[in-house]
Amino acid sequence: MIEISFNGALTCVGASAVLIDTGVEKIVLDYGTKVREIPPKFPIPINGKPDYIFLSHAHLDHSGGLALFEAKGEKVPIYALQCTKELTELLLYDSIKVSREEGIELPFSRDDVERTLEAFKNLNYKQKIKVRSGEVTFFDAGHIPGSAFIHLQLNDRKILYTGDFNTIDTRLLKKCERNLPEVDVLITESTYSDRDHPKREEQEKELIEIINETLARDANCLIAGFAVGRLQEILLVLEKYGIDYPLYLDGMAKKATNIIMKYEELLKDSKKLEKALNEVRYVHSAKERKRSIKHPSVILSTSGMLQGGPMVWYIKKLHKNPLNSLVLTGWQLEGTPGKILLETGKFVYEDLNLDVKMKVKRLDFSAHVGRSGLFKFIEKVSPEKVFCIHGDHTEEFASELREIGFDAVAPLANNRIFKLD
């Protein structure tokens, strides 16, 4: 008998963690954090030392709690692509830095992170990893570089954990692997189970229009995005339409881009990203940052929800001028400065409360599958049972799946452990 425990991402996005107990081993799939909460929240603790951890991708809502095992003195092998290891290293160390700036000490140290990174075991897509009850295989999930579906064949059960995935091509990545092995049990993300994304081409054209109009006013255009995946995607959009203006890249996206460029085989077209980077000036100092806004320019920087990073400095300097523009390139969580700005026109962060006169627009460059894609994917996989996690509408999504014939459930905090006969 196999027991599946859902220790995070229950009816919400964040702190993903799944425990599979085969009776002879404990396998953890992701161990993240709710990074948008202060202090960050971690998954429900796991009783006993796991035998293996399989990490779907580097984003902190999936990787941010990994160092807790080392903090408890538990050295557990962590299997992931090498690109995922390097991006996770970047994000984990940054999470400590950001938390300390907020006056919060995380329940693990830099030494714990260092030991966690030593526990990583490199694997590749479609490489089979033997475990006691069977084997585990990673397949390309199309979400960010190195992201993976995790397929587990344990005893006579075939389980697919999606992590985060995308069923359409983007400029950065090809869509997820479609030729998957047979699946009995599907554990799926449900981030956008309630809606579809707007057409990508329309979003790209709107972004270019905003840039062109801003530059025509001799003003500055700020583009806020996530360091891993999102801002590299935006660079490729700009490359597609031609970069003939001063273009700057600031914040953690610089290091993330350097890591991603080491793994050209994971990208849809690394040559185009390289071409875009030839037009980019990296901002390395306060002096360079000041210089970047002294003339009409486009500036890409973190954070995606305006919760820190260099973007705070840029907004402070540019918010009074209605000729300037700010583009948010993705979803804004409730209560974040980005969401508050969209709703009120005010930028509220720490001791700042600014009336923003610059033009503000949110566009959708999500790397998650949308509602229609989720249904099509599940119908194609055709599992016997579906667990819906990692979304704000998992119960409604599971109900809709039941209406079309699937045995679907949304795990809840008080109903999160399931046995597979």
N, C-alpha and C positions, 0 to 999 in steps of 0.2 A: 504494500500500500504506500502511496505517495501522499504527503501532506504539503499543501501550499499555504504559506502565511503571507499576508499582505501587510507589511509594516510601515508603509508610507504611500503618498500620492492617493490617499483615500478621499474620493469626491472632491479632489482639489489638484492643483498643479504644484509639485514640489515634494522634496524628501522621498523620492522614489526608492523603494526597497522591497524586494520579494525574496522570501526564503522557501526553498524547496528541500524537504526532508524525505529522503528515500528510505530511511530506516537504517542505512549503513553510512550515510554521509549527509552533510548539510551544505547546500549550494545557495549562495547569495547572488541575486541579480540586481546590480546597482545598489548604491547606498549614498543617497544625496542629502540635500538640505533645502529648507525653504529660505532661499537667500534673500528674499525681499522683506522678511520679517526681522525686527530688531528686538532682542537678539535672535539670530537664526535658529530655526527649529530643525531637529533631526528626527530620523525615523524611530519608531517604537523599537527599543533595544532587543537584540537577539539573545536568547538564552543559550549559553554554550558557545564554544568556539566553532566557527564555520570551517569546512574543509577547503572550499573554493569560493572565490568571488569572480564573477564574470561582469565586466563593465561595458555597457552598451556604447557610451560616448562620454565626452569630457565635461559637458555642461554641469555646473555645480548642483543643480537639482537632481543630478544622477550620481555625481562623484564627490560632493562636498562633505560627506560624512565618513569617507573611507579611512581617514587617519584616526578615527575613534577606536578602531581595532588595535592599532599600535599603542594608542594611549592606554588601553586596557592590558597591554602586554601580549596581545594575540597577533602573531605573525601569520597572516593568511595569504596564500598566493593569489594574485590578482591578474586575471587574463584579459588582455585588450590589445588592440592594434598599437604599434609603436607611436603613431601619430597621436592617438588618444592619450598615451602615457605622457607625452611631452606637453600637450595642451592641458592635461589635468594638473601637471606640475605647475604650470603658469597660473592656473586658476586657484589652486589650493594656497599657494604662497600669497597670492593677491588677496584671498579671503581673510587671511590672518592680518595682513597690512590694513585692509579696509576696516575690519572689526576693531582693531586697536585705535584707529583714527576716530571711531565712533565711541570709544571708551569701553569696549566690550572685549573680554578675553574669551576666546573660543575654548572648548574643552579638549583641545589638543595643541601641541606646540610645533614649531618649525622642525624640531628633531623628530617628532612623530611623523610629520609629512615626509621627511627625508627617508625614514625607515619604510614608510608606505611605498615610496617610489622604488625602493630596493626590492620590494615584494612583487613588482610587476613582472609578468611573463608575457613575452611578445608572441602574438599569433597573427595569422593572415586570414583574409576571407576564404571560406570554403575549406580551411584546414581543420581536420577532425582532432579534437582533444579528448583523450580517454579519461573518464572518471570511473568510480567503482561500479556504478550501476549502468554504465553505457558510454555515450559520447556526446560532445557538445561541438556545434559548428556555428561560426559567424558568417553572416551574409550582409552585403552592403545595404544599409537602410536609407541612404540618400538624404540624410538630415544635415549633418556637417561632415567635414573630412574625418574619416575614421569611424563614423557611426555604424552601428551594427544591429541587425536582427540576431537574436540568440536562439538557436534551435537546439533543444535538448531531447535526446532519445534515451530515456531512463526506464529500465526494465522493458515493459511493453507499451509505455506511453510516449507520445511524441508531442512535446510542448514547444510553442513558439512565443518568445517574449519580444515584443516589437521595439522596446525602448521608444525613442522618437523617430518618426520616419516620414518620408515624402514620396508620393506616387507620381510626381511630375518632374521633368527636367527643370533645373534652374541654370543660370549662367555659370554658376560655380560647380555644380554637381549633376551627375546623371541621376535619374530616378532610382528608387529602390529596386533590389533584385526581385524579379517576378517568378523565376523558376525555383520555387522553394520545395523542400521535401514535404511529405505528407504531415499534416498537423491534426492531432486529436483535440488539444487544448490550446486556445489562443489567449494570451495576456496582452491586451492592446492599449496603447495610449488613446485618449479620447479628447485631446485638447480642443479640437475644433469640431466636435461631434454635433454642435448646434448650428454651425454655419459654414458656408463656403467662402473661399477667398475671392476677391475681385480678380479679374483677368490680369495676369502678370504684365502683359504688353501695355495695357492701359496705365498701370501703376508706373511703369518705366517712363512712358511718355509724359505723364504728369510730373514726375521728378525732373525730367529734362526741361520741361516748360518752366518750372519754378526756378531752376538754376539759371536758365537763359534770361528770364525776366529780372531776376535779382542782379545779375551781372550787368544787364542793360541799364540798371539804375545806379551803376557804379557802387554796388553794395556787396555785403558778404552773405554767403549762404552756408549755414551750419547744417550738417547732416549727422544726426545722432543714431548710433546703432550698437549692437552687441559686438564685442571684440572678436569672437570666434564664429566665423561663418557669415555673419550679416554684412559687415563692412567690406569684406572681400567680394561678396556678391554685388554690393553697390559699386565698387571699383570696376567690375566687369560691365555693369550697366553703363557707366560713364565711358568706358572704352568703346563700347558698341556705338555710341552716338558721337564719339570724337572728343578728345580732351584738348581744348585749345585755350585754356585759362589756367591761372595759378591754382594748383590743387595740393592740399596738405592732408597728411594723416597724423593723428595725435593719439596719445593714450596707449592702453595695453594692446590695441589693435596692431601696433607696429610689431611687437614680439610675436603675436599670434600669426600675423601674416608671414613673418620669417619662418616660423615653424611649418605652416601649411605649405609654403613653397618648397620645402624639403621633400614633400611627398607628392610629386607631380602625378604619379600613377593613380592617385585617388581623385584627381580633379578631372572635370569634363574637358577643359582645354587650358592647360597650364601656360601655354605660350601667350594666350590673350591676357592672362593675369600678369604675366611678366611684362608684357607690352604696356599694360596700364600702370604698373609700378615704375616704369621708366619715366612716366610723366608726374610722379608723385614726389613731393618733398616731405620727408619725415621731420616732425617737430620734436627736437630733443631738449630744448631749454626754454626758460621763461622769455629770454630775449628773442628767440625764434618765434615763440607764440605771439608776442607783441608785434613782430614784423609781419606775421601772416595776415593780420587784420588791417594793416595800414593801406591796403589797396584792395580792389575788388577780388574776391577769391572764393573758392569752395573748400570747406574744411570738414573732414570726416573725423569723428572722435567718439569716445565713450563718455558717459554711459548711455545705454539704449533707453533707459527710463529716467534719465537725468538724476540718478541717485548718487552722484559723485563724478569723479574723473574730470578731465580737462574741460568737458562741456560746461561745467558750472562756471569756470572762469570766463569762457567765451560768452555765455549768456549775460553775465554781469557786465561785460564790456559792451555788448551790442544790443541789449534788450530795448533801449530807449528809441532806437532809430527805426521807424516804420518801413524804411526801404530795405532793411535786412530781412532775412528769412531763416526759419528753423524748420527742418524736416525731421520728424520722428519716423523711423523706418519699420516700426513693428508695434505689436500689442503693448498697451500700457496698463499695468496692474493697478487695481483700485488702491488709492492711498499713496501712490508714488508721485514724485514731483511732476513727472510727465503727464500723468492722468489729471492731476490737479490743474496743471497749466491748460490742458485742453478744455477742461470744464469751467474754469474761472478766469483764465487770462492772466493768472498770477503764477510766478515761479516761487515756490515755497520750499526752501531747503535749509536745514539747520537754522541759522539766525537771519536768513534772507527771506524777504517777502516783497518781490518786485512786480510792479505793473509792467507787463511785457507788451511793448508796442510793435515789435517786429512781427512779421507774418509767420504764423505757426500752422503747420499742416502735418497730419499723420497719414502715412501711406502704409500699405501692407506688403511686405516682402518676406512673409513667414516661410520658414523651412519645414513647417508641419503639414501633414496631409489635411485636406479640408473634409467637410462632411460627406460629400458625394464620393470622394476617393476612399474614405473609410468604409462605407457600405460596399463599394465595389471590391475592395481588397478582401473584406471578410467573406463576401460571397464567393470569391475566387478560391480563397484558402479553404473554405467550407469545413470549419472545425466542428467537433461534437459539442464543445463547450467554449464559451467566451467569457473572459473576465475583463470588465471595463474599468480602467484606472486612469490616473493622470489627466483629470479634466474636472471642470466645475459642474458638468451636467451628466455625470456618469450614470446616475440612476435613470434619468430620462432616456439616455442612449441605450442602456440595457433593455429597458421596456420596449423601445422601438425595435430592437433586434428580436425580442421574443415575439413581437407581432408578426414578423416575417419568417418565423420558424426556428430561430436559433435558441439554444439553451444558454441564456446570457444572464449574468449577474454583475452588479456593482458592489464590490466588497465595502463594508462599512466598519467603523472603528469597533463596533460591538458584534460584528459578524465578518471576521476577516480571515478565518482559518477554514480551509476546505480540504476534504479527503478525496483522493481519486482512487476508486476501487480497482 
